[in-house]
Amino acid sequence: MNQKNKSYKETVSAFFSAAFSQDTKTLRALADEYIQHNPFIPTGLDSFIKALPLLQEDGISVETIRIFEDGNYVFLHNSWKNAQVFGADEMISFDILRFNESGKIVEHWDAFTPIVKQTASGRSQIDGPTDVEDLDKTENNKVLVKSFVEDVLSGKNIDKIDNYVSSHQYDQHNPAA
């Protein structure tokens, strides 16, 4: 399989599909020196492959809500069903996969949280836009988010919150906020 002809997003989609169908040949073609950061799955592609039968045994399914590519990283926002093995029947995850220079997946991080039906904001954990617009603003937005994290979330300049958060529209997806 020639990865140079595929986007990293397409490769990640093929990797997830291969994982759910237990297509180890495709998984081995798409990943190399696989570092796993999920605390319940040992690192290495062989360990990941050994965990795959749980997906079918438990009837686990995943729907990718959003998928973004930036440099050699792909970010996914996923909704999982029958996911008791991850902590609840329905879960939401963020996954990050890193690619090497050869176009193979070499590292994976994820974070899971149960779906909350009644959130404080009335919004779900997955609603909202799914398509990227204004790609020309990506670098400026990265700087803006980094500044927000440093100023507001880390508490350095909390008074600057109005510089980052709109008083007219702010869509909160944290179920407790």
N, C-alpha and C positions, 0 to 999 in steps of 0.2 A: 504494500500500500504506500503510495507516494504522498507523504504528508505536505510536501511543498505546494501541492495543488489545492489544499483545503485551508480554510480559515481555522483558527484555533477554536472558535465557537463550534464549527462543524465537527472538528475532531473530538471535542468534549461531548457533543451530542452522540457521536458514534461510540464513544467510550461508555457513556451511561447505557446506551442501547445494548452494547456488548455485555456489560455487567449484568443487566437484567435477563439476557438470554444465555448467560454463562458461556459466551463465546470467547474462550480463553486465547485462541489464536489471534483474534482481533485485539483483545486487551494487550497482549504481548507486543503486537505491532504498533500500538498507539502509545504505550508507556515504557519508560526505561528508568532504572534506579529509583523506583517509586518510593518516596518518603511520605508516610501517612502520619498526620497529626491528630487524627481522631483517637481519643484515649482508650477506646474499646477495641480497636483493630490494630494489631502490631504493624510496624512499618514493613515495607517491602511488598512488591507486587504479588508474590506467592501467598503471603498472609491475606492480602485483600481478596485474591481469588478463592482462597479456602473459606472465606466468610460469605461468599455469594449464595450458596444454597439456602441460607436463611431468608433471602429475598423471596424465593419461590415457596419455601415451606410456610412462611407466614403470610403469603399473598400480598407482600408489600408492593405498592405502586408509587410512582413519583410523577408529578407534573411540573415542568419547568415554567415558571411564571415570567421570569426575566433572565436574560443571559447577555452579558456584556463582555467585550474584549478590550483590553488595554495593554499594549506592548506584549509581553510574553505571559500575561495573566488573563484568565477567564473567570468571571464572577457569575454565579447562578443564585437565583432566589427560587426555592423549590417548595412544593406542597406535597407531603407524603401521607398516604393512607395505609391502614393496617400496620402502623409503625410502632407497635408496642415495644419491640426490641430497642427502639431509640428513645423510649420514655413515655409515649402516649399513643392512642389510636391514630390521631391526626397530628402531624408535626409540620413545622415550617423550618426550613434550613437555608443558610447561606453557605455556599461552597466556593472555595477559591482554588483554582488549579494553576500551577506554574509549568511552563514549557521550557525545555532547553534549546540550545542553538540548532539542534537537529529537528526541532518541531515535535518532540515527544513529551508527553506529560511526565513530569518528574517529582511533583510535590502536590499534596492535597491538604487543605484545611477545611473544617466545617464547624458550624454551630447550629444546634437544634433547639427549638423551643416548642412547647405544645401550642396548638391552635386555641385561641381564646374566643369563644363565640360572642360574649358580651364585653366589649372593650370600653374603657373610660371615655374614649373619644367618639365612639359609635362607628368608627372605621374598622375595617379588617386589617389583618397583618399583610395582606397581599393585594389589596385593591390599589388603583391608581394607574398612571401611565406605564406602558411596557416597552414603548419604542423610544429610542434615543433621538432627540432632536437637538439642533444647535451644536453639532459636533465641533464647530469652529470655536466654541467657548470652553472646550474641555480643559485646556491648560489653566485658564483663568479660574474655572470652577474648582480645580484641584487646589489652587492657592487659597481660594476663598474657604473651602472646607477645612484645610489645614489650619488656617487662621482661626476659624470658628472653634475647632477642637482646642487649640492652644489658649485662646482668649476665654471662651465660655465654658466648655466642658471641663477643662483643667482648672478653671477658676482664676486664671491670671488677670483677666479684665472682664469680669462678668457684666460690668456696666455697658459693655459694647454689644450686648445681645441684640439691640435694635439694629445694629449694622448688618446682622446676619439673618434674623428671623422677621418675616413680614408680619406686620400688625393687621394686614388685610386678608391674607390667606396663608394658613399654615396647616398642612394636613399631617396629623400625628398618627403613626402606625404602631407605636409602642402600646400594647394593650393596657398597661397600667397608667398611662399618662393621658 
